[in-house]
Amino acid sequence: MITVRVVPDEGEPFDVTATARDIVIWEKTHKGRKLSDIEDASMTLLYELAYSAASRQKLFTGSEAEFMASVDLDMRQDDAADPTK
């Protein structure tokens, strides 16, 4: 669904993919959020989704606020992933 590279202040970067399960968790924990919001995603929304996925996959322990304060998200796409270029 949505894959982002998480770059912690300390530790090694890792990729996290938000799947349907993470989107459901995100919708339930953030009032008013819905799948259609993802199409025009803000950075806050992307951090929320990345946090949901990283927490569920046990790649991050801590609160959402701690996640946002201690990691950067690398949104660059791998050019090799697009065979039309």
Helices and strands as residue ranges (DSSP letters): E 2-8, E 14-18, H 20-29, G 35-40, H 43-56, H 64-70, E 71-74, G 79-81
